[in-house]
Amino acid sequence: MEILNLKENDNISYWGIQRTSSTKQLVLGDEAKEYDVYKIPVERLAYNLSNGRMYMEVKKFESEEDIKLEDLRKEDIERYNEEIENLIWSTNEERNGGTKDDIKKFGQLEAGVVLDDGTVIDGNRRFTCIRKLHREFPDDERYKYFKAALVKVDGQEITRELLKKYELKVQFGVDEKLGYNTINMYMSIYDLVEKTKTFDFTTVADLVGKKTNEITKIVNTCRLVDEFLNYVGKPGEYAIAEIFNIYWPLEPFGQYLKKNEANMTELEKVNRKSIFFDYLLTLDVELMTQNLRDGLIKKIFSKPEEVNKLIDKHNEIIGDKIHNIIDSADDVETFIDEIKVLKSSDDAKEDEEVYRDLVNKLTSTTQVDVPVKECKKALESLEGLNIKPLLNSDNDIAKKKLEEIGEKIEKIIEVANKIKMDIQNYD
């Protein structure tokens, strides 16, 4: 069946569309507007491809099938809809199944939004559930139609940019965020501001309910996600990023690189990225983000001579094996399986031990300096103590405060003498 196109024929009866008594309020830009809701035959509609909820799944499909979905829509709209339906369903089968059951029980309670070319820009999950129910119950009138407001793009009052902003607000609303995994959500934001440059940082921050510096952090981290996938020879294969849960550990690493970029040579940057990326694959530690931040970034990376020693040991134990897998694994599944085997190997355990030992050594070194620093701080505080205003005052409050200070000084002398005695006994 032909997909809706009101620009070619604006006679809604031609398309089998029926007007309902309902309306839907849309906020486009700064203006709220009421739109009539229609019952539109499901066969007349097409999915919205730019849906951040399935970013990773779309990239995987296009890689495996060697075809862009936007091209597939032009060539074979039925297959396009089928493929997008499968992708949307697979992102959260349990939640989608619940929505489908609700629609089966109560009908479609919330109207979607459809453009004049048949694209569903709000309600793709509901549309998916109704499509499935329509196939199961083809004669049931409730599932033959998708209820939606119809919005005509006139290029002036209602522009594509305005509709894209509406889409973002719908996709990244508070309730909708719960349906996103990290890679899908943040990579779709990254695409908007970095790759397609659809909107600037400030606009996207406002639309998705974040601060501008948070968007900057997301972009820096997502850039490293892409670098990581290029490093392992699997560009665009975001399933790897999801399986190895690399996003959150890369966030503090991105901040470290940004802060220290000017003070590092290109070789130092490459070496640090190399061992960090390798650790994301094979290091088996609890709380990976905190561990790499507090251990590798804060302690080891601050000691250039230790970094070089660690990299040499790492490459000798497991680094070369990681790169052998990178070079030999032709497909994603093989790569993931072989890395997981390596991660559970004795080599990985030995590599982890070398890393832990170095972190512990540097922690101990830091702890040795702590008492000296604390003594210096205490001395500076006492030297800066000004009691002259109290000595020059002749009142009961001043006398009481001086007595309190005298008691504290006696306690300080007592503690200082004990520390001095411990030092003398050590000698």
Summary of the structure (lengths in Angstrom):
residues: 427
radius of gyration: 30.9
end to end distance: 93.5
largest distance: 99.5
contacts: 1218
relative contact order: 0.06
helix: 69%
strand: 9%
